Amino acid sequence: MALLSELLASDFRELDRRASDLYLAAVAQVRPDSLHLPTPCADWTLHGLIRHQVSQDEGFAAAVDGRGADLRVWRNGRLGDDPFGAAKTSLDALLTAFEQDGVLDREFVLPEIRADGTFPARLAISFHFVDLVVHAWDVAATIGAPWEPGRELTDAALKVAGIVPAAPGARGPGESFDQVAGPIDDGVPAEHRLLALLGRSPSWTPPGGGAG
């Protein structure tokens, strides 16, 4: 409860901007012949994962303007022949939307997280932030690139990950995150604990040895 209260009092917009830089730095290294590769997210190839994030950016931007209830705005992302350009365009538009006057006082409809009701904007923005941090790892792990979120982003993402429900029905195929992938005790590096809390194995590598 204390952790949720802390998140509800926080402004994640600058952290989200920095997480977008982390994510885009990974996407910038993706070669066209790597887009078919499987990712740590079992449902997506690398192309599908980047397209998913573009769709999420567009969905959150729609939620800022009160249009988040329409599931179509969460699923229409397109990469065209320039995945990095599409990723940057969607993030630039969203980060601009997050800077609107009074945005932190709004309620967002996020149908992919909950079918009814709303989320306070501060909490919703923290969800987008943690998605960017972990999807940056997904992309980096898929192509064998470094992922260095740094202490501040990692610690903030751990707080958000700490409120993700761990019940079996809330995780798994078709849900936002897979089951917790331990160990997550205090002796494990913070970055590895974050990945485990969000259903990733830090030792994951693409079947067949990676990009190439």
C-alpha positions in Angstrom: 0.0 0.0 0.0 2.9 2.4 0.8 4.5 1.6 -2.5 1.3 2.4 -4.4 0.9 5.6 -2.5 4.5 6.6 -3.4 3.8 5.9 -7.1 0.6 7.9 -7.0 2.5 10.9 -5.7 5.4 10.6 -8.2 5.9 12.3 -11.6 7.5 9.7 -13.9 7.6 11.9 -17.0 11.3 12.7 -17.0 12.1 9.0 -16.2 9.8 8.0 -19.0 11.7 10.3 -21.4 15.0 8.8 -20.3 13.6 5.3 -20.7 12.5 6.2 -24.2 16.1 7.1 -25.0 17.2 3.7 -23.6 14.7 1.9 -25.7 15.4 3.9 -28.9 19.2 3.2 -28.4 18.4 -0.5 -28.6 16.0 -0.2 -31.6 18.6 1.9 -33.5 20.9 -1.2 -33.6 18.3 -3.5 -35.1 19.2 -4.6 -38.6 16.5 -5.5 -41.1 17.6 -9.1 -41.2 17.1 -9.3 -37.4 13.4 -8.4 -37.4 12.3 -12.1 -37.8 14.1 -13.2 -34.6 12.2 -14.5 -31.6 12.3 -12.3 -28.5 12.0 -13.0 -24.7 8.3 -12.3 -25.3 7.2 -15.6 -26.6 4.3 -14.1 -28.6 6.4 -11.7 -30.6 9.2 -11.7 -33.1 11.4 -8.6 -32.9 9.2 -6.9 -35.6 6.1 -7.8 -33.5 7.6 -6.4 -30.3 8.6 -3.1 -31.8 5.2 -2.8 -33.5 3.6 -3.6 -30.1 5.5 -0.7 -28.5 4.5 1.7 -31.2 0.9 0.6 -30.7 1.2 1.1 -26.9 2.7 4.6 -27.5 -0.3 5.5 -29.7 -2.7 4.0 -27.2 -1.3 6.0 -24.3 -1.4 9.1 -26.4 -5.1 8.5 -27.1 -5.7 7.9 -23.4 -4.2 11.3 -22.6 -6.9 12.8 -24.8 -9.7 10.7 -23.4 -9.8 8.2 -26.3 -8.2 5.2 -24.6 -11.4 3.1 -24.4 -11.2 2.2 -28.1 -9.0 -0.9 -28.3 -8.3 -0.2 -32.0 -6.0 2.7 -31.0 -3.9 0.2 -29.0 -3.4 -2.2 -31.9 -2.8 -0.1 -35.1 0.9 0.6 -34.8 2.8 0.2 -38.1 6.5 0.0 -38.8 6.5 0.4 -42.5 10.1 0.1 -43.9 11.6 2.1 -41.0 11.2 0.5 -37.6 13.4 3.0 -35.8 11.6 5.9 -37.5 8.2 4.5 -36.5 9.4 3.9 -32.9 10.8 7.5 -32.6 7.7 9.1 -34.1 5.3 7.3 -31.8 7.4 8.1 -28.7 7.9 11.7 -29.6 4.2 12.2 -30.0 3.5 10.5 -26.7 6.1 12.4 -24.7 4.6 15.6 -26.1 1.2 14.5 -25.0 2.4 13.7 -21.5 3.5 17.4 -21.3 0.0 18.8 -21.7 -1.2 21.1 -19.1 -2.9 19.3 -16.2 -2.1 15.9 -17.6 -1.1 14.5 -14.1 -4.6 15.3 -12.8 -6.4 13.2 -15.4 -7.6 9.6 -15.4 -6.6 7.3 -18.2 -8.6 4.4 -19.6 -6.2 1.5 -20.3 -8.3 -1.4 -21.6 -5.4 -3.7 -22.2 -4.7 -3.6 -18.4 -8.2 -3.5 -17.1 -11.4 -3.8 -19.0 -13.3 -1.2 -17.0 -12.5 1.8 -14.8 -9.6 4.2 -15.1 -6.1 4.7 -13.7 -4.7 8.0 -12.3 -2.4 9.5 -14.8 0.7 9.3 -12.6 0.3 5.6 -12.2 -0.5 5.1 -15.9 2.7 6.9 -16.9 4.7 4.7 -14.6 3.3 1.7 -16.4 4.5 3.1 -19.7 7.9 3.8 -18.2 8.4 0.2 -16.9 7.3 -1.2 -20.3 10.0 0.9 -22.0 12.7 -0.2 -19.6 11.9 -3.9 -20.0 11.3 -3.8 -23.7 14.6 -2.1 -24.2 16.1 -5.2 -22.6 14.0 -7.5 -24.8 15.3 -5.8 -27.9 18.9 -5.7 -26.6 18.9 -9.3 -25.6 17.5 -10.4 -29.0 20.3 -8.7 -30.9 23.1 -9.2 -28.4 23.4 -5.5 -27.6 24.2 -3.9 -24.2 21.3 -2.9 -21.9 22.5 -0.4 -19.2 19.5 1.3 -17.6 21.5 2.7 -14.7 20.7 2.8 -11.0 17.9 5.5 -11.1 15.9 3.9 -13.9 16.3 0.4 -12.4 15.3 1.5 -8.9 12.2 3.3 -10.2 11.3 0.4 -12.4 11.6 -2.0 -9.5 9.0 0.1 -7.6 6.6 -0.2 -10.4 7.3 -3.9 -10.9 6.6 -4.3 -7.2 2.9 -3.6 -7.7 2.3 -5.9 -10.6 0.0 -8.7 -9.4 1.9 -12.0 -9.0 -1.2 -14.3 -8.9 -1.1 -17.0 -11.6 -4.3 -15.7 -13.3 -2.7 -12.2 -13.7 0.4 -13.5 -15.5 1.2 -15.9 -18.4 0.1 -16.2 -22.0 -2.0 -13.3 -23.2 -1.2 -11.2 -20.2 1.2 -8.3 -19.9 3.9 -10.2 -18.0 4.9 -13.9 -17.6 5.3 -15.6 -14.2 8.0 -14.3 -11.9 11.3 -15.9 -12.9 13.3 -16.2 -9.8 15.6 -15.9 -7.9 14.8 -12.3 -6.8 16.5 -12.2 -3.4 18.6 -9.3 -2.3 21.8 -10.9 -3.4 20.8 -10.8 -7.1 21.8 -7.6 -9.0 19.0 -5.1 -9.2 18.7 -5.3 -13.0 18.3 -9.1 -12.8 15.7 -8.8 -10.0 13.8 -6.3 -12.2 13.8 -8.7 -15.2 12.7 -11.7 -13.0 9.9 -9.7 -11.4 8.6 -8.9 -14.9 8.8 -12.6 -16.1 12.2 -12.5 -17.9 15.3 -14.7 -17.4 18.4 -12.5 -17.5 20.3 -15.5 -19.1 17.8 -15.6 -22.1 19.4 -15.8 -25.6 17.6 -16.2 -28.9 17.2 -19.8 -30.1 20.0 -20.5 -32.6 22.5 -18.0 -31.1 21.1 -14.6 -31.8 21.2 -12.1 -34.7 23.0 -12.7 -37.9 
